[in-house]
Amino acid sequence: MSETKKMNIQTVRQTAREKLKGFCRVCPECNGKACVGEVPGMGGMGTGTSFKNNVEALAAYRINLRTLHGVKKPNTQIKLFGQELKTPIFGAPITGNNFNMGGALNEEEWAEAMIQGCLTSGAMGSTGDAPDPAMYKAGLGVVAKAQGLGIPFMKPRELPEVFDYLRLAEEAGVLAVGMDVDAAGLVSIPVSPKTKEDLKTIIDNTSLPFIIKGIMTVEEAEIAVEVGAAAIVVSNHGGRVLDYTPGTAEVLPEIAAAVDGRIPVIVDGGVRTGVDVLKMLALGADAVMIGRPLIIAGYGGGAEGVALAIRRMTNELKQAMVLTGCQTLEDIDMDVFF
Ligand SMILES: Cc1cc2nc3c(=O)[nH]c(=O)nc-3n(C[C@H](O)[C@H](O)[C@H](O)COP(=O)(O)O)c2cc1C
């Protein structure tokens, strides 16, 4: 109890530094520089350029102050997948606790921290998939226990396996299901790129909203809309699958413009603060996903740590909305930029 009371961002980071020792340095700025090439691990692939580009692309945007207006209590609510959320922040799908984060938490403990931390802070969490199917199932079990309030993401496995994974998600009663199509190059697991026809077959064969994660071009966003995806996640997988891709903030504006509100656009990669959330929304996203900062929060403080991190980012977003004159999330547009 006294331990709970004392939890704050500093204690969370200190605990995370101990629990993630050898896997994540919990740097003052999480920018991919110290962990170059650490995949498996927490870093970016190869030279780490894709991870670093995510952070640098966001940092390059300047926003300007506007304080002569009536916005005092901005509203960060959003309705997505039929769910009222207090904040446009999603927890990103993360797995591989033993080989990526050192295993101080097992898959179930990690998923519990992520899903419950998101729910108590009014956000929505996700779970991921890794070579061992037990990892997808562990996440799914945690989401099922949370009345289905979470989004499991599966790898782009071969179709028969995809159907099995969809059935499991349907039985668990989840809000929506997704696929990180950008993981098509993994060698440790039978995965492959998906054609438009594959995606149509998948989407036609599930009753669940289906989210495609890992879209980086306008052409593929158009395909996602055409096949009936419920949303896309503009993502380069946190820079972990292909070296030298652009940062997501670089490709987001043209993708969001092309999608033009037909389906929600979520984005991830390098989002670290509420100001970063504001920037992504101004560039056209409806919501963001957060990866590494929530790993640090979850390892450092479990569900409470995750909730603390999301509340903090949401408060920063509110502050940034006051200082840029945005009452609602829809008011956040390119006008906030300098
Ligand atoms: C350790 C680690 C494990 C991940 N596991 C998955 C996964 O299982 N499925 C998935 O779709 N993405 C996975 N990702 C990618 C994240 O969902 C997300 O796209 C990325 O972390 C966002 O960038 P950020 O960490 O800079 O916020 C993982 C990322 C990390 C760092």
The ligand as a Gaussian input file, in Angstrom:
#p B3LYP/6-31G(d) Opt

LIG

0 1
 C        9.910000      -5.313000     -27.683000
 C        8.871000      -5.068000     -28.725000
 C        7.993000      -6.098000     -29.078000
 C        7.023000      -5.888000     -30.055000
 N        6.139000      -6.891000     -30.363000
 C        5.167000      -6.668000     -31.309000
 C        4.179000      -7.656000     -31.615000
 O        4.143000      -8.744000     -31.063000
 N        3.234000      -7.362000     -32.548000
 C        3.209000      -6.149000     -33.183000
 O        2.335000      -5.907000     -34.021000
 N        4.141000      -5.203000     -32.920000
 C        5.090000      -5.420000     -31.996000
 N        5.996000      -4.424000     -31.700000
 C        5.846000      -3.096000     -32.356000
 C        4.905000      -2.194000     -31.572000
 O        3.575000      -2.670000     -31.612000
 C        4.885000      -0.748000     -32.115000
 O        4.605000      -0.763000     -33.499000
 C        6.175000       0.025000     -31.872000
 O        6.778000      -0.356000     -30.662000
 C        5.876000       1.523000     -31.857000
 O        7.018000       2.282000     -31.701000
 P        7.527000       2.882000     -30.289000
 O        8.039000       1.725000     -29.499000
 O        8.605000       3.812000     -30.701000
 O        6.363000       3.573000     -29.615000
 C        6.954000      -4.623000     -30.707000
 C        7.825000      -3.596000     -30.325000
 C        8.770000      -3.794000     -29.347000
 C        9.669000      -2.662000     -28.949000

